[in-house]
């Protein structure tokens, strides 16, 4: 931070510090306290005016800040809503015109007035300028379909672009002359699968252990299953790979994380008059995918998931 303040003194004027994914600061929020007070604390000279822009997908990230930091920030929020289907179509058409052969956007005012437009007249931004979109590669329903799928899910332009790119790759792989709605739907399934696989691949050892235990019980036909039997299998697998064993309470946190990531599904159930409510878990992904990811992780390569979860006592 001393180096940063020194650089700010050299630059001078209004300096805007942009912190992307600001929520990842966690409990260490000193920078958010120091920057707004930099002039008052003589960290920077009087000709320096620091400001902060924080970017986050977590609307509750401020809840973890200390009271003194919240007071120092005196922040305003700007909420960016997800893209709707119309906006996503605009984005996709701009990308498609650059990415696909025989696909183009032409300003309507540049067309020959004597010829009937061959294509779809669209807008690609908020300027009101109309363009002719035409493609001999993309069928007419591909971009509207992909935009609708993404708008219904996250409204994320990156997701929509991934669907479009993957659809093109599938058509090219199949040797098809056109990218069709079938390619788009298959692309959606593959992109979602790849995202889940990547999330599972990047998990910590303890998260992998929780996934391994639940996968073993899924293969043995015992899922949905409560946390206690999963914990028993977890301990056996941890012993096999010589990993530390967490306490049952901390282990349950990893099960909840699997649930939040959409890898597992946790459901609250009633245990009866004794014991109160409990949670049952089952995999939300194919067991083949889970086993494949785990087997490609060196420490789990020798685990027999077909049998390690079978006939295990519920302790």
C-alpha positions as CSV (number, residue, x, y, z in Angstrom):
1,X,0.0,0.0,0.0
2,X,2.9,2.3,0.6
3,X,4.1,1.7,-3.0
4,X,0.5,2.5,-4.2
5,X,0.3,5.7,-2.3
6,X,3.7,6.8,-3.5
7,X,2.6,6.1,-7.1
8,X,-0.6,8.1,-6.5
9,X,1.5,11.1,-5.3
10,X,3.6,10.9,-8.5
11,X,0.5,10.8,-10.7
12,X,-1.7,13.4,-8.9
13,X,-5.2,14.5,-9.6
14,X,-8.3,12.3,-9.4
15,X,-7.3,8.7,-9.2
16,X,-9.9,5.9,-9.5
17,X,-9.0,2.5,-8.1
18,X,-11.1,-0.2,-9.6
19,X,-11.4,-3.4,-7.6
20,X,-13.0,-6.2,-9.6
21,X,-14.6,-9.0,-7.5
22,X,-14.3,-6.8,-4.5
23,X,-16.1,-9.4,-2.4
24,X,-12.9,-11.6,-2.5
25,X,-11.2,-9.2,-0.1
26,X,-13.1,-11.2,2.6
27,X,-12.2,-10.0,6.1
28,X,-9.1,-8.1,5.1
29,X,-10.9,-4.8,4.3
30,X,-8.0,-2.4,5.3
31,X,-7.6,-1.1,1.7
32,X,-11.3,0.0,1.8
33,X,-10.6,1.9,5.0
34,X,-7.3,3.4,3.9
35,X,-8.1,4.7,0.4
36,X,-11.1,7.0,1.3
37,X,-9.1,8.4,4.2
38,X,-5.8,8.7,2.4
39,X,-5.7,12.5,2.3
40,X,-7.0,12.9,5.9
41,X,-4.3,10.4,7.1
42,X,-1.6,12.1,5.1
43,X,-1.0,8.9,3.1
44,X,-1.2,11.1,-0.1
45,X,-0.6,14.7,-0.7
46,X,-3.3,17.4,-1.1
47,X,-3.3,17.2,-4.9
48,X,-4.4,13.6,-4.9
49,X,-8.1,12.7,-4.8
50,X,-8.6,8.9,-4.6
51,X,-11.9,7.1,-5.3
52,X,-12.9,3.5,-5.4
53,X,-15.1,1.5,-7.8
54,X,-15.9,-2.0,-6.6
55,X,-17.4,-4.6,-8.9
56,X,-19.2,-7.7,-7.5
57,X,-21.9,-10.2,-8.3
58,X,-22.6,-10.6,-4.6
59,X,-25.2,-8.1,-3.5
60,X,-24.5,-8.8,0.2
61,X,-20.7,-8.3,0.1
62,X,-20.9,-5.2,2.3
63,X,-22.3,-7.3,5.1
64,X,-18.8,-8.6,5.9
65,X,-17.3,-5.1,6.2
66,X,-16.5,-3.7,9.6
67,X,-18.6,-0.7,10.7
68,X,-15.7,1.7,10.4
69,X,-15.1,0.7,6.8
70,X,-18.8,1.1,5.9
71,X,-18.6,4.6,7.4
72,X,-15.5,5.5,5.4
73,X,-16.7,4.3,2.1
74,X,-19.9,6.4,2.0
75,X,-20.7,4.4,-1.2
76,X,-23.4,4.6,-3.8
77,X,-24.6,1.5,-5.7
78,X,-25.3,1.0,-9.4
79,X,-27.1,-2.2,-10.2
80,X,-26.7,-3.6,-13.7
81,X,-29.6,-5.8,-14.6
82,X,-29.1,-9.0,-16.6
83,X,-29.5,-8.7,-20.3
84,X,-32.9,-9.5,-21.8
85,X,-33.4,-11.6,-24.9
86,X,-33.6,-8.6,-27.2
87,X,-30.3,-7.2,-25.9
88,X,-28.6,-10.6,-26.2
89,X,-29.7,-10.9,-29.8
90,X,-28.1,-7.6,-30.5
91,X,-24.8,-8.7,-28.9
92,X,-24.9,-12.1,-30.6
93,X,-25.5,-10.6,-34.1
94,X,-22.5,-8.3,-33.7
95,X,-20.3,-11.3,-32.7
96,X,-21.7,-13.6,-35.4
97,X,-20.9,-11.0,-38.1
98,X,-17.3,-11.1,-37.0
99,X,-17.0,-14.8,-36.3
100,X,-18.9,-16.7,-39.0
101,X,-18.2,-16.8,-42.7
102,X,-20.9,-15.5,-45.1
103,X,-22.5,-13.5,-42.2
104,X,-22.7,-9.7,-42.2
105,X,-24.3,-6.6,-40.8
106,X,-24.9,-3.8,-43.2
107,X,-26.3,-0.4,-42.3
108,X,-29.7,-0.1,-44.0
109,X,-28.9,3.4,-45.2
110,X,-26.1,1.9,-47.3
111,X,-28.3,-0.5,-49.1
112,X,-29.4,-0.1,-52.7
113,X,-32.8,1.6,-52.5
114,X,-34.0,-0.2,-55.6
115,X,-33.5,-3.7,-54.2
116,X,-35.6,-5.5,-51.7
117,X,-33.5,-6.2,-48.5
118,X,-32.4,-9.9,-48.4
119,X,-32.1,-10.6,-44.7
120,X,-33.5,-9.4,-41.4
121,X,-33.6,-5.7,-40.4
122,X,-32.4,-5.4,-36.8
123,X,-30.9,-3.0,-34.3
124,X,-27.6,-3.9,-32.7
125,X,-27.5,-1.1,-30.0
126,X,-29.5,1.7,-28.6
127,X,-28.7,4.2,-31.3
128,X,-31.7,3.5,-33.4
129,X,-29.6,2.7,-36.4
130,X,-31.0,-0.2,-38.4
131,X,-28.9,-2.9,-40.0
132,X,-29.5,-5.8,-42.3
133,X,-28.4,-9.0,-40.8
134,X,-27.9,-11.9,-43.2
135,X,-26.1,-15.2,-43.0
136,X,-25.9,-18.2,-45.2
137,X,-24.4,-20.2,-42.3
138,X,-26.8,-19.5,-39.3
139,X,-30.4,-20.6,-39.6
140,X,-32.9,-17.8,-38.7
141,X,-33.9,-19.4,-35.4
142,X,-30.4,-19.9,-33.9
143,X,-29.7,-16.5,-32.5
144,X,-33.2,-15.9,-31.1
145,X,-33.1,-19.4,-29.5
146,X,-29.7,-18.9,-27.9
147,X,-30.7,-15.4,-26.7
148,X,-33.9,-16.9,-25.1
149,X,-32.0,-19.7,-23.4
150,X,-29.5,-17.4,-21.9
151,X,-32.1,-14.8,-20.9
152,X,-34.1,-17.4,-19.1
153,X,-31.1,-18.7,-17.2
154,X,-28.6,-15.9,-16.2
155,X,-29.0,-13.1,-18.7
156,X,-25.2,-13.3,-19.1
157,X,-23.8,-12.3,-22.5
158,X,-20.7,-14.5,-22.0
159,X,-22.9,-17.5,-21.5
160,X,-24.8,-16.7,-24.7
161,X,-21.6,-16.2,-26.7
162,X,-20.3,-19.6,-25.4
163,X,-23.5,-21.3,-26.7
164,X,-23.1,-19.7,-30.1
165,X,-19.4,-20.6,-30.4
166,X,-20.0,-24.2,-29.3
167,X,-23.0,-24.5,-31.7
168,X,-20.6,-23.4,-34.5
169,X,-18.0,-25.9,-33.4
170,X,-20.6,-28.7,-33.3
171,X,-21.8,-27.9,-36.8
172,X,-18.2,-27.8,-38.1
173,X,-17.4,-31.1,-36.4
174,X,-20.4,-32.8,-38.0
175,X,-19.6,-31.4,-41.4
176,X,-22.9,-29.5,-41.6
177,X,-23.3,-26.5,-43.8
178,X,-25.6,-24.7,-41.4
179,X,-25.7,-24.0,-37.6
180,X,-29.2,-25.0,-36.6
181,X,-31.4,-24.9,-33.5
182,X,-30.4,-28.5,-32.8
183,X,-26.8,-27.5,-32.6
184,X,-27.7,-24.7,-30.3
185,X,-29.6,-27.0,-27.9
186,X,-26.8,-29.5,-27.9
187,X,-24.3,-26.6,-27.3
188,X,-26.3,-25.5,-24.2
189,X,-26.0,-29.0,-22.7
190,X,-22.3,-29.3,-23.4
191,X,-21.4,-25.9,-22.1
192,X,-23.3,-26.5,-18.9
193,X,-21.6,-29.9,-18.5
194,X,-18.2,-28.4,-19.1
195,X,-18.9,-25.7,-16.5
196,X,-19.8,-28.3,-13.9
197,X,-16.8,-30.4,-14.7
198,X,-14.5,-27.4,-14.4
199,X,-16.0,-26.5,-11.1
200,X,-15.5,-30.1,-9.8
201,X,-12.0,-30.2,-11.1
202,X,-10.9,-27.0,-9.3
203,X,-12.3,-28.0,-5.9
204,X,-10.1,-28.4,-2.8
205,X,-9.1,-31.9,-1.5
206,X,-11.8,-31.7,1.2
207,X,-14.5,-30.8,-1.3
208,X,-13.3,-33.7,-3.5
209,X,-13.6,-36.0,-0.5
210,X,-17.2,-34.9,0.2
211,X,-18.0,-35.4,-3.5
212,X,-16.3,-38.8,-3.5
213,X,-18.3,-40.0,-0.5
214,X,-21.6,-38.8,-2.0
215,X,-20.7,-40.4,-5.3
216,X,-19.9,-43.7,-3.7
217,X,-23.2,-43.8,-1.9
218,X,-25.0,-42.8,-5.1
219,X,-23.4,-45.8,-6.9
220,X,-24.4,-48.1,-4.1
221,X,-28.0,-47.1,-4.5
222,X,-28.2,-45.4,-1.0
223,X,-28.9,-41.8,-2.2
224,X,-30.6,-39.6,-1.3
225,X,-28.7,-40.1,2.0
226,X,-28.3,-38.1,5.2
227,X,-25.0,-36.4,6.2
228,X,-24.1,-38.9,8.9
229,X,-23.6,-41.9,6.5
230,X,-21.9,-39.7,4.0
231,X,-19.5,-38.6,6.7
232,X,-18.7,-42.2,7.5
233,X,-17.8,-43.0,3.9
234,X,-15.8,-39.7,3.8
235,X,-13.7,-40.8,6.7
236,X,-12.9,-44.1,5.0
237,X,-11.9,-42.4,1.8
238,X,-9.8,-39.9,3.7
239,X,-8.0,-42.7,5.4
240,X,-7.3,-44.4,2.1
241,X,-5.7,-41.3,0.6
242,X,-4.0,-40.2,3.9
243,X,-5.9,-36.9,4.1
244,X,-6.9,-35.0,7.2
245,X,-10.4,-35.7,8.5
246,X,-12.6,-32.8,9.3
247,X,-15.2,-32.7,12.1
248,X,-18.7,-33.6,11.1
249,X,-19.9,-30.0,11.4
250,X,-17.2,-28.6,9.1
251,X,-17.8,-31.5,6.7
252,X,-21.5,-30.5,6.4
253,X,-20.3,-27.1,5.2
254,X,-18.7,-28.8,2.2
255,X,-21.9,-30.7,1.5
256,X,-23.8,-27.4,1.5
257,X,-21.2,-25.9,-0.9
258,X,-21.8,-28.8,-3.3
259,X,-25.5,-28.0,-3.1
260,X,-24.9,-24.3,-3.8
261,X,-22.8,-25.2,-6.8
262,X,-25.5,-27.4,-8.3
263,X,-23.3,-30.5,-8.0
264,X,-25.4,-32.0,-5.3
265,X,-29.0,-31.5,-4.2
266,X,-29.8,-31.0,-0.5
267,X,-33.3,-31.4,0.7
268,X,-34.6,-30.8,4.2
269,X,-36.6,-33.8,5.5
270,X,-38.5,-34.5,8.7
271,X,-36.8,-37.0,11.0
272,X,-39.9,-37.7,13.1
273,X,-40.8,-36.7,16.6
274,X,-37.2,-37.5,17.8
275,X,-34.3,-35.6,16.4
276,X,-36.0,-32.9,14.4
277,X,-35.5,-32.1,10.8
278,X,-32.4,-33.4,8.9
279,X,-30.9,-33.0,5.4
280,X,-30.6,-35.6,2.6
281,X,-28.2,-35.3,-0.3
282,X,-27.9,-36.8,-3.7
283,X,-25.8,-36.0,-6.8
284,X,-27.2,-33.6,-9.4
285,X,-24.6,-34.6,-12.0
286,X,-24.1,-38.0,-13.7
287,X,-22.1,-40.4,-11.5
288,X,-19.9,-41.1,-14.6
289,X,-18.9,-37.5,-14.7
290,X,-18.1,-37.3,-11.0
291,X,-16.1,-40.5,-11.1
292,X,-14.2,-39.4,-14.2
293,X,-13.2,-36.1,-12.5
294,X,-12.2,-37.8,-9.3
295,X,-10.2,-40.5,-11.1
296,X,-8.3,-37.8,-12.9
297,X,-7.3,-36.4,-9.5
298,X,-4.1,-38.2,-8.5
299,X,-5.1,-38.9,-4.9
300,X,-8.4,-40.6,-5.9
301,X,-7.1,-42.6,-8.9
302,X,-7.1,-45.9,-6.9
303,X,-10.4,-45.6,-5.1
304,X,-13.0,-48.2,-6.0
305,X,-16.1,-46.0,-5.9
306,X,-18.4,-48.9,-6.9
307,X,-17.8,-50.7,-3.6
308,X,-16.4,-48.3,-1.0
309,X,-19.9,-46.9,-0.3
310,X,-21.7,-50.3,-0.2
311,X,-22.8,-51.9,3.0
312,X,-21.4,-49.1,5.2
313,X,-22.7,-48.7,8.7
314,X,-24.6,-45.4,9.4
315,X,-22.0,-44.2,11.9
